Amino acid sequence: MTLDPGGPLSDAELRDLVRLLARFAEHELDQFANRLLPTTYGPVYLAMTRSLWPGSPVEAFDPVWPPPSPPGSNAP
């Protein structure tokens, strides 16, 4: 097994990642989940929770789901 996950994500892979995170949040996440990913730049810590950390405004977070409609589409 290699620690190299491959190159940068394509647009399609990023959409898949967000979709899978949405599924995880909907069906698997109870109160919180903490994950650690080793990278060549050092560890990355992922913390997912159903509540905001004290002092964190909701505006500090970028909404990623549902994805925005493609330009030129008639979808809301």
C-alpha positions in Angstrom: 0.0 0.0 0.0 1.3 3.4 -0.9 0.7 6.6 1.0 0.6 8.6 -2.2 -3.1 9.2 -2.9 -2.4 10.5 -6.5 -2.5 13.9 -8.1 -4.9 16.8 -7.6 -8.7 16.1 -7.8 -10.5 16.5 -11.1 -13.7 18.5 -11.1 -15.6 15.2 -11.2 -13.6 13.7 -8.3 -14.3 16.8 -6.2 -18.1 16.5 -7.0 -17.9 12.8 -5.9 -16.0 13.7 -2.7 -18.7 16.3 -1.8 -21.5 13.9 -2.6 -19.9 11.2 -0.5 -19.4 13.6 2.4 -23.0 14.6 2.2 -24.0 10.9 2.4 -21.7 10.3 5.3 -23.2 13.4 7.1 -26.7 12.2 6.4 -26.4 8.5 7.2 -23.3 7.9 9.3 -22.4 10.9 11.4 -23.8 10.7 14.9 -22.4 13.5 17.0 -18.9 13.9 15.6 -16.1 12.2 13.6 -12.4 13.1 13.9 -10.0 11.8 11.2 -6.3 12.2 10.6 -4.7 12.1 7.1 -0.9 12.0 6.8 0.3 14.1 3.8 3.7 15.1 2.5 3.1 18.5 4.0 2.3 17.1 7.5 -0.8 15.8 9.1 -4.3 17.1 8.2 -6.9 16.9 10.9 -10.6 16.6 9.9 -13.2 17.4 12.5 -16.9 16.9 11.5 -19.6 17.8 14.0 -23.3 18.5 14.1 -22.8 21.7 16.1 -20.6 24.8 15.7 -17.6 25.1 17.9 -18.0 27.9 20.5 -17.2 31.2 18.9 -17.4 30.0 15.3 -19.9 31.9 13.2 -21.8 29.9 10.6 -20.5 32.4 8.0 -17.0 31.0 8.4 -18.1 27.8 6.6 -18.6 27.4 2.8 -21.8 25.6 1.9 -20.9 22.7 -0.5 -24.2 20.7 -0.7 -26.3 20.7 -2.7 -23.8 21.7 -5.5 -24.6 24.9 -7.3 -26.4 24.7 -10.6 -24.1 24.8 -13.7 -24.0 28.2 -15.5 -26.7 28.5 -18.1 -29.0 25.9 -16.5 -32.6 26.6 -15.5 -32.3 24.7 -12.2 -33.0 26.8 -9.1 
